[in-house]
């Protein structure tokens, strides 16, 4: 019998039991409020039966089987075919009143779990959940802690990394019970305390957590070791020394850090051996401590359970982050890991995990969670964009470049996303805006050199607009922008006229090189964005290829561009020159006439701190294009 069949059998058994008990309750004339509990339970069981997937994991089976069994225990009193009596009716009412709050709480928990795991598709593997700040990731982790009390462990982002010194070994049964109790308690810093008191008093669960984790590991190791020795003393066979979870903890920690080895020589306190000497674990760095903390948490999670990790990257260096979680996933293959993270590199590193998107969160406990939409965009890029609460602006460039810096200052209310090519800007903008029911929008800015007016006009409805200048830095050569800067450095109209003339002269000097660069770029664009039509035989392929290459008319393109540039020079059309002249060295013309050496930095400063400068430059873009 499969896990699903076993669970269905239990659901049917419990449904019949609750349905019969509902008839008894109606005969006993229980109040409508209590009768509603029976009906809601039957409805939940029916919904669970309908939504169960064919391939049910052991983890999900254990969780929902416990839920169903619990419902059966709540409605245990039955007439069993006997006649209704006044005493039985009173007894039934008394039982329901006594269990009412527990039933309501269990219904709430069961409904939440079913809704959540249905949204996640009853995943059989690990999950990475991404979402914007404020999308309720931490709230979700706390809700899971509340509703998976015996089926999982939630590892909070908030940790108090203080390691105690132990004076002796505790009783293992007691430490296990205390750890289990602690795993069910909310651990966050959303609280306060009297200023005359102690901050740690406000968060005892966080303060005691490391102690409980280590105390249980030490107690378990002592208990297993004592049992092993007692068996030998009693004449048992000397076999392999049993490995404990503390041994496994030490093995994983030691595999991650070179030139350091953690040990527990006295059986009570952990030490670290390093080239510089031996020191107690409470003197470790935060990164070393959090590794020990996470290993201890994961290895002591319930069997076949869920391990929910809020911000798994916290305190960890990039060099050990992936190695640690790879090792822990390997050690706990019986568990399903659910990562709630801001770190998109880490999210992408979980190659076998399903990626989901927390679309929205309504306080206190309603989430919309979906699989990542199919867009054709690279997964890391899509996850980053879905984590943004701002509209998206796609542009050509690299992160950290001057181009991106300018866009970020011009569009502070947007998430600027540089991509490799003009084609990527177009494709990703269109793809993102096709995601249904999304609160944010995507816009694109492209180089207009290779598009005619008709093509640019066709892209406008897709929120894709041309850059008004050949280089984004050319915006700083806008005449009005220069006029705003000039008085600050004791310069005026004469110097600005010199800049304009200097740009035209430089364009005239570079004219043939500009023509060559334009034609080269146009050829590359054509080959990157076009393709040879498919042929049914070699002859047809040859014909299609010749037609494809015939479209590349180098001399024609060069002459058209040469004519355009010569006209700009002849007309002394400064604004038009800025729109076609690709030369990041034009700032040298400004610096020569303004007699400064830091034109770009000054321009950035004006754009960053003066709204008027931003207004001047934004006039170059179509009105209302980015709203």
SULMOZI-V278512 format. One record per helix or strand of 3 or more residues. SS is the DSSP state (h for helix, s for strand). FROM is the first residue (numbers start at 0). LEN is the number of residues. If there is no record, write none. Layout:
# SULMOZI-V278512
[[SS/FROM/LEN] [SS/FROM/LEN]]
This chain:
# SULMOZI-V278512
[[h/2/25] [h/31/20] [h/57/17] [h/85/34] [s/126/4] [h/136/11] [s/151/4] [h/171/12] [h/198/35] [h/244/12] [s/259/4] [s/270/4] [s/276/4] [h/280/3] [h/285/14] [s/305/5] [h/317/14] [s/335/5] [h/343/6] [s/353/9] [s/365/6] [h/378/8] [s/390/6] [h/401/9] [s/413/6] [h/421/12] [s/441/5] [h/452/8] [s/463/3] [h/471/6] [h/478/11] [h/492/17] [h/510/19] [h/537/13] [h/553/18] [h/573/7] [h/583/11] [h/598/11] [h/610/8]]
